[in-house]
Amino acid sequence: MNIQEYFSRISYDGSRKDANLETLTVIFQHHVQAIPFENLSMHCGESIDLDLESIYNKIVRKKRGGWCLENNYLLFWALRGMGYDVSILGGNSYDPAEKAYTPDINHILLKVVINGSSYIVDSGFGGTYQTWQPMMLISGKDQPQIPGIFRFTEDNGIWYFEKIKRKHYIPEQSVPLADTPETGEIRKIYSFTLEPRHINDFQELNAYLQTSPDTLFQKKSICTLQTAQGVRALVGWTFTEMKYNYMEDMDLVEITTLTDEEIEKTLKDKFNITLENKLLP
């Protein structure tokens, strides 16, 4: 495994020596715009292994993406190799249907300490809730980024991560979204504590997500990628392209339903993914 090969994968050719915030920010942006958040292996009859060499081989060499466990573990390896003070944390994602955070940890994120200040770096949430920059670990402060305004709040040692939604503008020819947010609506994303974790703490979760029929990942094939202006998503046969802040406080959303024949071409053209096995969306 070679850090230079990882840099080539994310098209990064900047500084490798300075483990500072500026370098972290640029590497993170390159990572989320090059490596999709995806669970396609599950729907191609492939298993997902949570060891570093398998993840490296899949994402760096085969130019695939991965879900949070793979994406953030690869980023952890790269940042640690560059000299960053980085640790793994566990998160509990918010379930809007249940209006509650999951009781068990089901997400992985990273904490990076630079000059005594802590930042949360998470390349593995995907979609419209993916940050584009490291987030300062500070409670109650709005942190605007191109995808929207994010913030943390802390209560009794538990941190909560949320985003203020923008309105969606959907052209008439597009299929309407079921859930169109009102401006200013808060979307809870996940909670977490600062207790350091080891990747082995997530092995059981990695197995569960691949075998439990109740998980979103079993029910839907998902592939999302951040772009220079917004985000692309292929969920099942539905391809969505979003342009952030197309108009003031409004995102442009264009939705297309694909045929089976169009899936493979869309994955290649829009996500730079070529699958070895056939995808069953």
C-alpha positions as CSV (number, residue, x, y, z in Angstrom):
1,M,0.0,0.0,0.0
2,N,1.4,3.3,-1.1
3,I,0.4,6.8,-0.1
4,Q,1.5,8.1,-3.5
5,E,-1.0,5.7,-5.2
6,Y,-3.8,7.1,-2.9
7,F,-2.9,10.7,-3.8
8,S,-3.1,9.7,-7.5
9,R,-6.5,8.1,-6.9
10,I,-7.8,11.4,-5.4
11,S,-5.9,13.6,-7.9
12,Y,-4.0,15.3,-5.2
13,D,-0.5,16.7,-6.1
14,G,0.0,19.3,-3.3
15,S,2.1,19.3,-0.1
16,R,2.8,16.0,1.7
17,K,4.9,17.4,4.4
18,D,2.7,19.8,6.3
19,A,0.2,18.1,8.5
20,N,-1.8,21.3,8.9
21,L,-5.4,22.3,8.5
22,E,-5.0,23.7,5.0
23,T,-3.5,20.4,3.7
24,L,-6.2,18.4,5.5
25,T,-8.9,20.5,3.9
26,V,-7.6,20.1,0.4
27,I,-7.0,16.3,0.8
28,F,-10.5,15.9,2.3
29,Q,-12.2,17.7,-0.6
30,H,-10.2,15.7,-3.2
31,H,-11.2,12.5,-1.4
32,V,-15.0,13.2,-1.3
33,Q,-15.0,14.3,-5.0
34,A,-13.1,11.3,-6.2
35,I,-14.3,8.4,-4.0
36,P,-18.0,7.5,-4.1
37,F,-20.0,6.5,-1.1
38,E,-21.5,3.2,-2.3
39,N,-22.7,-0.2,-1.2
40,L,-22.7,-1.8,-4.7
41,S,-20.7,-4.8,-3.7
42,M,-23.7,-6.1,-1.7
43,H,-25.8,-6.0,-4.8
44,C,-23.1,-7.6,-7.0
45,G,-22.7,-10.7,-4.9
46,E,-19.4,-9.5,-3.4
47,S,-18.5,-9.4,0.3
48,I,-17.1,-6.3,2.0
49,D,-14.1,-7.0,4.1
50,L,-13.0,-4.5,6.8
51,D,-9.2,-5.0,6.6
52,L,-7.0,-2.2,5.2
53,E,-5.5,-4.1,2.3
54,S,-8.9,-5.2,1.0
55,I,-10.2,-1.6,1.3
56,Y,-7.1,-0.2,-0.4
57,N,-7.2,-2.7,-3.2
58,K,-10.9,-2.0,-3.8
59,I,-10.9,1.8,-3.6
60,V,-7.4,2.8,-4.7
61,R,-6.5,0.1,-7.3
62,K,-10.0,-0.9,-8.6
63,K,-11.2,2.7,-8.4
64,R,-14.4,1.8,-6.5
65,G,-16.0,3.6,-3.6
66,G,-17.2,2.3,-0.2
67,W,-19.5,2.9,2.7
68,C,-18.5,4.8,5.8
69,L,-16.4,2.0,7.3
70,E,-14.3,1.6,4.2
71,N,-14.1,5.3,3.2
72,N,-13.1,6.6,6.6
73,Y,-10.7,3.8,7.4
74,L,-8.8,4.5,4.2
75,L,-8.7,8.2,5.0
76,F,-7.6,7.4,8.6
77,W,-4.7,5.3,7.1
78,A,-3.7,8.1,4.7
79,L,-3.8,10.9,7.4
80,R,-1.9,8.9,9.9
81,G,0.7,8.2,7.3
82,M,1.1,11.9,6.7
83,G,1.7,12.6,10.4
84,Y,-1.7,13.8,11.5
85,D,-2.9,13.1,15.1
86,V,-6.0,11.2,14.0
87,S,-8.4,8.9,15.9
88,I,-11.5,6.8,15.1
89,L,-14.8,7.6,16.7
90,G,-18.2,5.8,16.6
91,G,-21.5,7.5,15.7
92,N,-25.2,6.7,16.0
93,S,-27.2,7.8,13.0
94,Y,-30.5,9.5,13.3
95,D,-33.5,7.6,12.0
96,P,-36.2,10.1,10.9
97,A,-38.9,7.3,10.8
98,E,-38.3,6.5,14.5
99,K,-37.4,10.1,15.4
100,A,-34.5,8.8,17.4
101,Y,-30.8,8.0,17.2
102,T,-30.0,4.3,16.7
103,P,-29.2,2.6,20.1
104,D,-26.1,0.9,18.7
105,I,-23.1,2.5,17.0
106,N,-23.6,2.2,13.2
107,H,-21.2,4.9,11.8
108,I,-17.5,5.6,11.8
109,L,-15.9,9.1,11.8
110,L,-12.5,10.7,12.4
111,K,-11.2,13.2,14.9
112,V,-8.1,15.1,13.9
113,V,-6.2,17.3,16.4
114,I,-4.1,20.2,14.9
115,N,-2.2,22.6,17.2
116,G,-4.5,21.7,20.1
117,S,-7.7,22.2,18.1
118,S,-10.0,19.3,17.3
119,Y,-11.7,18.8,13.9
120,I,-14.2,16.1,12.8
121,V,-13.5,14.7,9.4
122,D,-16.1,12.3,7.9
123,S,-15.8,11.2,4.3
124,G,-18.4,8.5,4.7
125,F,-21.9,9.9,5.1
126,G,-22.5,10.6,1.4
127,G,-25.4,12.3,-0.3
128,T,-26.5,15.8,0.7
129,Y,-25.3,15.3,4.3
130,Q,-21.7,14.9,3.3
131,T,-19.4,17.8,4.5
132,W,-16.8,19.2,2.2
133,Q,-14.5,20.6,4.8
134,P,-13.2,19.5,8.2
135,M,-15.6,20.7,11.0
136,M,-14.3,22.5,14.1
137,L,-15.4,20.5,17.1
138,I,-17.2,23.3,18.8
139,S,-20.7,23.3,20.3
140,G,-23.5,25.6,19.0
141,K,-21.5,27.3,16.2
142,D,-23.0,27.4,12.6
143,Q,-20.3,26.3,10.1
144,P,-21.4,27.2,6.6
145,Q,-20.1,25.2,3.7
146,I,-21.2,24.9,0.1
147,P,-23.5,21.9,0.8
148,G,-25.2,24.0,3.6
149,I,-24.9,25.1,7.2
150,F,-23.7,22.3,9.5
151,R,-23.2,22.5,13.3
152,F,-22.5,20.4,16.4
153,T,-24.2,20.7,19.7
154,E,-22.9,19.0,22.9
155,D,-24.9,17.8,25.8
156,N,-23.4,15.7,28.7
157,G,-20.5,14.4,26.6
158,I,-22.7,13.4,23.7
159,W,-22.2,15.4,20.5
160,Y,-25.0,15.9,17.9
161,F,-24.3,16.7,14.3
162,E,-27.0,18.4,12.2
163,K,-27.6,20.4,9.0
164,I,-29.9,23.3,8.2
165,K,-31.8,22.3,5.0
166,R,-32.3,24.5,2.0
167,K,-35.3,24.4,-0.3
168,H,-35.3,22.3,-3.5
169,Y,-36.1,23.6,-7.0
170,I,-37.3,20.7,-9.1
171,P,-37.9,21.4,-12.8
172,E,-41.3,20.2,-14.0
173,Q,-40.0,17.3,-16.1
174,S,-38.4,15.8,-13.0
175,V,-40.1,13.4,-10.7
176,P,-41.1,15.3,-7.5
177,L,-39.3,14.4,-4.3
178,A,-41.5,12.9,-1.5
179,D,-39.7,15.0,1.2
180,T,-39.2,18.6,0.2
181,P,-37.7,20.4,3.1
182,E,-38.7,23.8,4.3
183,T,-36.0,26.4,4.6
184,G,-34.4,26.4,8.0
185,E,-35.6,22.9,8.9
186,I,-33.0,21.2,11.0
187,R,-32.0,17.7,9.8
188,K,-30.4,15.6,12.6
189,I,-27.6,13.4,11.1
190,Y,-25.9,11.5,13.9
191,S,-24.6,11.6,17.5
192,F,-21.2,10.5,18.8
193,T,-18.9,10.6,21.8
194,L,-15.2,11.3,21.9
195,E,-14.3,7.8,23.1
196,P,-11.5,6.5,20.8
197,R,-12.4,3.4,18.9
198,H,-10.4,0.7,17.0
199,I,-11.4,-0.6,13.6
200,N,-12.1,-4.1,15.2
201,D,-14.9,-2.5,17.1
202,F,-16.8,-2.2,13.8
203,Q,-16.3,-5.8,12.5
204,E,-19.6,-6.9,13.8
205,L,-21.4,-3.9,12.3
206,N,-19.7,-4.6,8.9
207,A,-21.1,-8.1,9.0
208,Y,-24.5,-7.1,10.2
209,L,-25.0,-4.4,7.5
210,Q,-24.3,-7.1,4.9
211,T,-26.6,-9.8,6.3
212,S,-29.6,-8.1,8.0
213,P,-32.6,-7.8,5.7
214,D,-33.8,-4.8,7.8
215,T,-31.0,-2.4,6.8
216,L,-31.3,0.4,4.2
217,F,-28.2,-1.0,2.6
218,Q,-29.9,-4.4,2.0
219,K,-33.0,-2.7,0.6
220,K,-31.3,-0.2,-1.7
221,S,-28.3,-0.1,-4.0
222,I,-26.7,3.3,-3.3
223,C,-23.9,5.3,-5.0
224,T,-23.3,9.0,-4.3
225,L,-20.4,11.3,-5.3
226,Q,-19.7,14.9,-4.5
227,T,-19.0,17.1,-7.5
228,A,-17.5,20.6,-7.9
229,Q,-21.0,22.1,-7.7
230,G,-23.2,19.6,-5.8
231,V,-23.8,15.9,-5.6
232,R,-24.8,12.9,-7.8
233,A,-26.7,9.9,-6.5
234,L,-27.9,6.6,-8.0
235,V,-30.3,4.8,-5.7
236,G,-31.8,1.8,-7.3
237,W,-32.8,3.0,-10.8
238,T,-33.2,6.6,-9.7
239,F,-30.4,9.0,-10.7
240,T,-30.4,12.4,-9.0
241,E,-28.1,15.4,-9.7
242,M,-28.2,18.3,-7.3
243,K,-26.6,21.7,-7.8
244,Y,-26.1,23.5,-4.5
245,N,-27.4,27.1,-4.1
246,Y,-28.6,27.2,-7.6
247,M,-30.7,30.2,-6.5
248,E,-30.5,31.9,-3.1
249,D,-31.0,29.3,-0.4
250,M,-32.3,26.8,-3.0
251,D,-30.7,23.7,-4.5
252,L,-31.5,22.6,-8.1
253,V,-32.6,18.9,-8.1
254,E,-32.9,16.9,-11.4
255,I,-34.2,13.4,-11.2
256,T,-34.2,10.7,-13.9
257,T,-35.4,7.1,-13.8
258,L,-32.9,4.8,-15.6
259,T,-33.4,1.6,-17.5
260,D,-31.3,-1.5,-16.7
261,E,-29.2,-0.8,-19.8
262,E,-28.4,2.7,-18.6
263,I,-27.2,1.8,-15.2
264,E,-23.7,0.5,-16.2
265,K,-23.1,3.6,-18.5
266,T,-24.2,6.0,-15.7
267,L,-21.9,4.4,-13.2
268,K,-19.0,4.8,-15.6
269,D,-19.8,8.3,-16.9
270,K,-21.0,9.9,-13.6
271,F,-19.1,8.0,-10.9
272,N,-16.1,6.6,-12.7
273,I,-17.0,3.1,-11.6
274,T,-16.6,-0.1,-13.6
275,L,-18.0,-3.1,-11.8
276,E,-16.5,-6.6,-12.1
277,N,-19.8,-8.4,-11.4
278,K,-23.3,-7.6,-12.5
279,L,-25.2,-5.1,-10.4
280,L,-28.8,-6.0,-9.4
281,P,-30.2,-2.6,-8.5
